Amino acid sequence: MRNRAAAFLLVVAAFLSFPQASGAQWVQAKAPKGGWITSLAVSGTNLFASTRQGGIFLSTDNGASWKKVNSGLPKNTDFQCLAVSGPDLFVGTVEKGVFISRDNGASWKAGDPGLPAGASAWRLAVLGAKLFASVGPDGNATVFRSDDGGANWTLANSGLSGTNVFCLAVSGTNLFAGAGVPFSNKKYGVFLSTNNGASWIQVNAGLPQKAEILCLAASGTNLFAGTWAMGRVFFSKNNGGWWANVSEGLPSPLSFSLSALVMSGTNLFLGSFRGVYSTRDNGATWTAINQGLPKEPLIECLAASDTDLFAGTEDGKVWRLPLSEDSLIKAQSSDPDHPETSALEDEIALYKQVLSLMPDNAETWEKLGESYVKIGNDKEALAAYKKVVKLKPDNAEAWYALGGCYEKAGRKEDADKAFERAKKLKPELFKK
């Protein structure tokens, strides 16, 4: 009898150790074990996740289990984005173009003819039978179109000269492109094409100057745009004809890094480094829905199925929240659970966000290193400056700063080498 009781208690303990599907809060799914989650995509009952360097993963049970689906994909590749069109799955990469799977990721093949050599595909969008991609090196992406499911590509950027197109959205027969990038003089804002990318017009009325667009979400004639700097959200009810700032109710812009927008029915969900927020009245009011998430969840991407909302994070986790009315109510949380951060921490969050999308931007790595030095995080500063000199070996200031980081770490030999390199490049740095 005692053995049976002990066995029963073990079963109860095991049951309680698993997240319960109570609908009361976010539940952490099993991690795909590929590192940083860059994108999530839903196709029927399939959930796909792309990762930085870890490949593509498939879950058929809402994230309870995952399997790698990398056959035909290159190794040591930064996978940036996913798109689904019927049975077809597409993935964009950094410097290796676009890959196509016709069998739910079981096998892949390159779809690069027409794309520039070493092309980076930052975002993908499907409009009818056509596939669009924002393609180009860091800070200089433009739009390409494929009429044959990604096999061949042509430029579709008349009217987009001088822009860096980072995000795309589709509503009906309208295609929208978000442009701009921090620390540059590129054209900014939202562009609209009504003819499959043959031509584009700027639709910025009501947007502030230098509104660099990070993400877009569309539903009918309603369009939402999220900006890089300070995480602001803008709403247009007429396909970009006029924009209104609908950020009232979101956290202070100095402590908020927006990362994703996704529509599900009448709900708009916003992902950020601080958590997830929702609105069902086009941004008139916002609600934090963070019960079950850690205080700083570092949300990188969102995706919605018919029944669930999924969030992928910078630290390689996937979270799931049922989309029932009861679940959305119970997931509500007061924002004080997510305390304000310092201005320097805000800067670091912004720079990391930029680098998650443009990993070879040397200027941003340098700014990140400077911020880490200011808060006394010498280890991360050293890593940032090492990245700078790898990308820009002639940057004397970065070599000098790297020498200082090595010196603080007690690595005198490495410090001397870095200082010597800086002195050869710019002797005046050492003049008293």
C-alpha positions as CSV (number, residue, x, y, z in Angstrom):
1,M,0.0,0.0,0.0
2,R,2.9,2.3,0.9
3,N,4.6,1.6,-2.4
4,R,1.4,2.3,-4.3
5,A,1.0,5.7,-2.5
6,A,4.6,6.5,-3.3
7,A,4.1,5.7,-6.9
8,F,1.0,7.8,-7.0
9,L,2.9,10.8,-5.6
10,L,5.6,10.4,-8.2
11,V,3.0,10.5,-10.9
12,V,1.5,13.6,-9.5
13,A,4.9,15.3,-9.1
14,A,5.7,14.4,-12.7
15,F,2.4,15.8,-14.0
16,L,2.9,19.0,-12.1
17,S,6.4,19.5,-13.5
18,F,5.0,20.0,-17.0
19,P,3.4,23.3,-18.0
20,Q,-0.4,23.0,-17.7
21,A,-2.6,24.0,-20.6
22,S,-4.8,26.1,-18.4
23,G,-5.0,29.0,-20.8
24,A,-3.9,31.3,-17.9
25,Q,-0.5,32.4,-19.2
26,W,2.3,31.9,-21.6
27,V,3.8,28.4,-21.6
28,Q,7.4,27.8,-22.6
29,A,7.5,25.3,-25.5
30,K,10.5,22.9,-25.9
31,A,13.5,24.8,-27.3
32,P,14.5,23.9,-30.9
33,K,18.2,24.0,-29.7
34,G,19.3,26.1,-32.6
35,G,20.0,29.3,-30.7
36,W,18.6,32.7,-31.6
37,I,15.1,32.4,-33.1
38,T,15.0,34.8,-36.1
39,S,11.6,33.9,-37.5
40,L,8.5,31.7,-37.0
41,A,6.0,30.6,-39.6
42,V,2.8,28.7,-39.4
43,S,1.5,26.3,-42.2
44,G,-1.6,24.4,-41.1
45,T,-0.5,22.4,-38.1
46,N,3.1,22.9,-38.8
47,L,5.2,25.4,-37.0
48,F,8.6,26.3,-38.5
49,A,11.5,28.2,-36.8
50,S,14.5,29.7,-38.4
51,T,17.6,30.3,-36.3
52,R,21.0,32.1,-36.5
53,Q,23.5,29.4,-37.5
54,G,21.4,26.6,-36.1
55,G,19.2,25.9,-39.2
56,I,15.5,25.3,-39.7
57,F,13.2,23.4,-37.3
58,L,9.7,21.9,-37.6
59,S,7.2,21.2,-34.9
60,T,3.9,19.4,-35.6
61,D,2.6,19.7,-32.0
62,N,2.7,23.4,-31.1
63,G,6.3,23.4,-30.0
64,A,6.2,20.4,-27.7
65,S,8.9,18.7,-29.9
66,W,11.1,19.8,-32.8
67,K,13.1,18.2,-35.5
68,K,15.8,19.7,-37.8
69,V,14.8,20.0,-41.4
70,N,18.0,21.1,-43.0
71,S,18.7,18.7,-45.9
72,G,20.1,20.7,-48.7
73,L,20.7,23.9,-46.7
74,P,24.2,25.3,-46.3
75,K,26.0,24.9,-43.0
76,N,27.2,27.9,-40.8
77,T,24.5,30.1,-42.3
78,D,22.5,32.9,-40.7
79,F,18.9,32.2,-41.5
80,Q,16.9,35.4,-41.3
81,C,13.2,34.9,-42.4
82,L,10.5,32.4,-43.4
83,A,7.5,32.6,-45.7
84,V,4.8,30.1,-46.5
85,S,2.8,29.7,-49.7
86,G,0.5,26.7,-49.8
87,P,2.8,23.6,-49.7
88,D,5.9,25.7,-50.3
89,L,8.3,27.0,-47.7
90,F,10.9,29.7,-48.3
91,V,13.8,30.8,-46.2
92,G,16.0,33.9,-46.6
93,T,19.6,33.9,-45.5
94,V,22.5,36.3,-44.9
95,E,24.8,36.2,-48.0
96,K,23.5,32.9,-49.4
97,G,20.2,34.0,-51.0
98,V,16.8,32.2,-50.8
99,F,16.1,28.5,-50.4
100,I,12.9,26.7,-51.3
101,S,11.3,23.5,-49.9
102,R,8.3,21.9,-51.6
103,D,7.9,19.2,-48.9
104,N,7.6,21.0,-45.5
105,G,11.3,21.3,-45.1
106,A,12.3,17.7,-45.8
107,S,14.5,18.9,-48.6
108,W,15.7,22.3,-49.8
109,K,17.2,23.7,-53.0
110,A,18.6,27.2,-53.8
111,G,16.5,29.6,-55.7
112,D,19.0,32.3,-56.6
113,P,19.0,33.0,-60.4
114,G,18.5,36.7,-60.8
115,L,19.6,37.6,-57.3
116,P,23.0,39.4,-56.8
117,A,26.0,37.2,-55.9
118,G,26.2,36.8,-52.1
119,A,22.7,38.2,-51.7
120,S,21.2,38.6,-48.2
121,A,17.4,38.1,-48.1
122,W,16.1,40.0,-45.0
123,R,12.3,39.6,-45.4
124,L,10.0,37.6,-47.7
125,A,6.3,38.2,-48.6
126,V,3.8,36.2,-50.7
127,L,1.2,38.0,-52.9
128,G,-0.9,35.6,-54.8
129,A,1.4,33.4,-56.9
130,K,4.3,35.9,-56.6
131,L,7.1,35.9,-54.0
132,F,8.8,39.1,-52.9
133,A,12.1,39.6,-51.1
134,S,14.0,42.5,-49.6
135,V,17.5,41.7,-50.8
136,G,20.9,43.4,-50.5
137,P,23.9,44.0,-48.4
138,D,23.6,45.7,-45.0
139,G,21.8,49.0,-45.3
140,N,21.2,48.8,-49.1
141,A,18.4,46.3,-49.6
142,T,15.8,46.6,-52.3
143,V,12.9,44.5,-53.6
144,F,13.1,41.5,-56.0
145,R,10.1,39.5,-57.3
146,S,9.8,35.9,-58.3
147,D,6.9,34.7,-60.5
148,D,7.8,31.0,-60.3
149,G,7.9,30.2,-56.6
150,G,11.4,31.5,-55.9
151,A,13.2,29.7,-58.8
152,N,14.0,32.9,-60.6
153,W,14.1,36.6,-59.6
154,T,13.9,40.1,-61.2
155,L,14.2,43.6,-59.7
156,A,10.9,45.2,-58.7
157,N,12.1,48.5,-57.3
158,S,11.1,51.4,-59.6
159,G,10.5,54.3,-57.1
160,L,12.7,52.8,-54.4
161,S,16.0,54.3,-55.2
162,G,18.0,55.5,-52.3
163,T,16.1,53.3,-49.8
164,N,17.0,50.4,-47.6
165,V,13.9,48.2,-47.7
166,F,13.8,46.0,-44.6
167,C,10.2,44.8,-44.2
168,L,7.3,43.8,-46.5
169,A,3.6,43.3,-45.9
170,V,0.6,42.3,-48.1
171,S,-3.0,43.3,-48.0
172,G,-5.2,42.2,-50.8
173,T,-3.5,43.2,-54.0
174,N,-1.4,45.9,-52.2
175,L,2.2,45.4,-51.4
176,F,3.9,47.6,-48.8
177,A,7.6,48.1,-48.1
178,G,9.1,49.6,-44.9
179,A,12.3,51.5,-45.5
180,G,15.1,53.3,-43.5
181,V,17.9,52.2,-41.2
182,P,19.3,53.9,-38.1
183,F,22.6,55.9,-38.5
184,S,22.1,56.5,-42.2
185,N,20.7,59.1,-44.6
186,K,18.6,56.6,-46.5
187,K,15.0,57.4,-47.5
188,Y,12.6,56.4,-44.8
189,G,9.0,55.5,-44.3
190,V,6.4,53.3,-46.1
191,F,6.1,52.6,-49.8
192,L,3.1,51.2,-51.7
193,S,2.9,49.2,-54.9
194,T,-0.4,48.3,-56.5
195,N,1.1,46.5,-59.5
196,N,3.1,43.7,-58.1
197,G,6.2,45.8,-57.5
198,A,6.4,47.3,-61.0
199,S,6.4,50.8,-59.4
200,W,6.2,52.2,-55.9
201,I,5.0,55.4,-54.3
202,Q,5.8,56.8,-50.9
203,V,2.9,57.0,-48.4
204,N,4.3,58.9,-45.5
205,A,1.7,61.5,-44.7
206,G,1.5,61.8,-40.9
207,L,4.8,59.9,-40.2
208,P,7.5,61.8,-38.4
209,Q,10.8,62.7,-40.0
210,K,13.3,59.8,-40.0
211,A,10.6,57.2,-39.4
212,E,12.8,54.2,-40.0
213,I,10.4,51.3,-40.4
214,L,11.3,48.0,-38.8
215,C,8.1,46.0,-39.2
216,L,4.7,46.2,-40.9
217,A,1.3,44.4,-40.4
218,A,-1.8,44.7,-42.6
219,S,-5.4,43.7,-42.4
220,G,-7.8,45.0,-45.0
221,T,-7.2,48.7,-45.5
222,N,-5.7,48.9,-42.0
223,L,-1.9,49.1,-41.9
224,F,0.4,49.3,-38.9
225,A,4.1,50.3,-38.9
226,G,6.6,49.9,-36.1
227,T,9.8,52.0,-36.0
228,W,13.3,51.1,-35.1
229,A,14.0,54.1,-32.8
230,M,12.1,54.1,-29.5
231,G,9.6,51.4,-30.6
232,R,6.7,53.6,-31.8
233,V,3.6,52.3,-33.6
234,F,1.7,54.1,-36.3
235,F,-1.7,53.3,-37.8
236,S,-3.3,54.0,-41.2
237,K,-6.9,53.1,-42.0
238,N,-6.5,53.9,-45.7
239,N,-3.5,51.9,-47.0
240,G,-1.0,54.5,-45.9
241,G,-2.9,57.6,-47.0
242,W,-2.6,59.1,-43.6
243,W,-0.8,57.9,-40.4
244,A,-1.5,58.5,-36.7
245,N,0.8,57.7,-33.8
246,V,-1.0,55.0,-31.7
247,S,1.7,54.5,-29.1
248,E,-0.2,55.9,-26.2
249,G,-0.3,53.2,-23.5
250,L,2.9,51.5,-24.6
251,P,6.0,51.8,-22.4
252,S,8.2,54.9,-22.5
253,P,10.0,55.1,-25.8
254,L,13.3,55.4,-24.0
255,S,12.9,51.9,-22.6
256,F,11.2,50.0,-25.4
257,S,12.6,48.1,-28.3
258,L,9.9,46.9,-30.6
259,S,10.7,43.8,-32.7
260,A,7.6,42.4,-34.3
261,L,4.0,43.0,-35.3
262,V,1.4,40.3,-36.2
263,M,-2.3,40.4,-36.8
264,S,-4.8,37.7,-35.7
265,G,-8.4,38.5,-36.5
266,T,-9.0,41.9,-35.0
267,N,-6.1,41.6,-32.6
268,L,-2.7,43.2,-33.2
269,F,0.1,41.8,-31.2
270,L,3.4,43.6,-30.7
271,G,6.6,41.8,-29.6
272,S,9.4,43.7,-27.9
273,F,12.5,43.0,-25.8
274,R,10.2,43.8,-22.8
275,G,7.4,41.5,-23.7
276,V,4.2,41.3,-25.7
277,Y,1.4,43.8,-26.0
278,S,-2.0,43.6,-27.7
279,T,-4.7,46.0,-29.0
280,R,-8.1,45.2,-30.5
281,D,-9.0,48.8,-31.3
282,N,-6.3,49.7,-33.8
283,G,-3.9,51.0,-31.1
284,A,-6.4,53.2,-29.2
285,T,-5.6,51.1,-26.1
286,W,-2.8,48.6,-25.4
287,T,-2.6,45.8,-22.9
288,A,0.5,44.0,-21.6
289,I,0.0,40.2,-21.9
290,N,3.1,38.9,-20.2
291,Q,1.9,36.5,-17.5
292,G,4.3,33.5,-17.6
293,L,7.1,35.3,-19.5
294,P,10.3,36.2,-17.9
295,K,10.8,39.9,-17.0
296,E,13.0,40.6,-20.0
297,P,11.9,37.9,-22.5
298,L,13.8,39.4,-25.5
299,I,11.1,38.7,-28.0
300,E,12.5,38.6,-31.6
301,C,9.5,37.3,-33.6
302,L,5.8,36.4,-33.4
303,A,3.5,34.1,-35.4
304,A,-0.1,33.2,-35.0
305,S,-2.0,30.1,-35.9
306,D,-5.8,29.8,-35.7
307,T,-5.5,28.8,-32.1
308,D,-2.2,30.0,-30.7
309,L,0.2,32.9,-30.6
310,F,3.9,31.9,-30.7
311,A,6.9,34.0,-29.7
312,G,10.6,33.3,-30.5
313,T,13.4,34.9,-28.5
314,E,16.9,36.0,-28.8
315,D,18.0,33.3,-26.4
316,G,16.6,30.5,-28.4
317,K,13.3,29.9,-26.6
318,V,9.8,29.5,-28.0
319,W,6.7,30.5,-26.0
320,R,3.0,29.7,-26.7
321,L,-0.2,31.5,-25.7
322,P,-3.7,30.2,-26.6
323,L,-5.7,32.8,-28.4
324,S,-9.0,32.1,-26.6
325,E,-10.7,35.1,-25.0
326,D,-10.2,33.6,-21.5
327,S,-6.5,33.1,-22.1
328,L,-5.9,36.6,-23.4
329,I,-7.6,38.0,-20.3
330,K,-5.7,35.8,-17.9
331,A,-2.3,36.6,-19.6
332,Q,-2.8,40.3,-18.9
333,S,-0.1,41.8,-16.6
334,S,0.7,45.2,-15.1
335,D,3.7,46.7,-16.8
336,P,5.6,47.4,-13.5
337,D,6.6,43.8,-13.7
338,H,9.0,45.0,-16.5
339,P,11.0,47.8,-14.8
340,E,12.4,50.8,-16.7
341,T,15.9,50.5,-17.9
342,S,18.7,53.1,-18.0
343,A,19.4,55.1,-21.2
344,L,22.6,53.2,-21.8
345,E,20.7,49.8,-21.5
346,D,18.2,51.2,-24.0
347,E,21.0,52.1,-26.4
348,I,22.4,48.6,-26.1
349,A,19.0,47.0,-26.7
350,L,18.6,49.2,-29.9
351,Y,22.1,48.3,-31.2
352,K,21.5,44.6,-30.6
353,Q,18.3,44.9,-32.4
354,V,20.0,46.5,-35.4
355,L,22.7,43.8,-35.3
356,S,20.2,41.0,-35.2
357,L,19.1,42.2,-38.6
358,M,22.4,43.6,-40.0
359,P,25.1,41.5,-38.3
360,D,27.9,43.0,-40.3
361,N,27.3,46.6,-39.6
362,A,30.6,47.7,-38.2
363,E,29.4,51.1,-37.1
364,T,26.8,49.6,-34.9
365,W,29.2,47.1,-33.4
366,E,31.4,50.1,-32.5
367,K,28.6,52.0,-30.9
368,L,27.7,48.8,-28.9
369,G,31.3,48.5,-27.7
370,E,31.2,52.1,-26.5
371,S,28.0,51.6,-24.6
372,Y,29.4,48.4,-22.9
373,V,32.5,50.3,-21.9
374,K,30.3,53.0,-20.3
375,I,28.4,50.5,-18.2
376,G,31.5,48.6,-17.3
377,N,30.8,45.4,-19.1
378,D,34.4,44.9,-20.3
379,K,33.8,41.3,-21.5
380,E,31.1,42.3,-24.0
381,A,32.9,45.5,-25.0
382,L,36.0,43.4,-25.9
383,A,33.8,41.0,-28.0
384,A,32.2,44.0,-29.8
385,Y,35.5,45.7,-30.7
386,K,36.9,42.4,-31.9
387,K,34.0,42.2,-34.3
388,V,34.6,45.8,-35.4
389,V,38.3,45.3,-36.3
390,K,37.4,42.0,-38.1
391,L,34.9,43.9,-40.3
392,K,36.9,47.1,-40.6
393,P,40.7,46.3,-40.1
394,D,41.6,49.9,-40.8
395,N,39.6,51.4,-37.9
396,A,42.3,52.8,-35.7
397,E,39.9,54.0,-33.0
398,A,38.5,50.5,-32.7
399,W,42.0,48.9,-32.4
400,Y,42.8,51.5,-29.7
401,A,39.6,50.7,-27.8
402,L,40.3,46.9,-28.2
403,G,43.7,47.5,-26.7
404,G,42.1,49.1,-23.7
405,C,39.8,46.2,-23.2
406,Y,42.6,43.7,-23.4
407,E,44.6,45.8,-20.9
408,K,41.7,45.7,-18.4
409,A,41.4,41.9,-18.9
410,G,45.1,41.6,-18.0
411,R,46.0,40.4,-21.5
412,K,49.1,42.6,-22.0
413,E,50.5,40.9,-25.1
414,D,47.2,41.2,-26.9
415,A,46.8,44.8,-25.7
416,D,50.3,45.7,-27.0
417,K,49.5,44.2,-30.4
418,A,46.2,46.1,-30.6
419,F,47.8,49.4,-29.6
420,E,50.6,48.8,-32.1
421,R,48.1,48.3,-34.9
422,A,46.3,51.5,-33.9
423,K,49.5,53.5,-33.8
424,K,50.4,52.4,-37.3
425,L,47.0,53.4,-38.6
426,K,46.7,56.7,-36.7
427,P,49.8,57.8,-34.8
428,E,48.1,61.0,-33.5
429,L,46.0,58.8,-31.1
430,F,49.1,58.4,-29.0
431,K,50.2,62.0,-28.9
432,K,50.0,63.7,-25.5
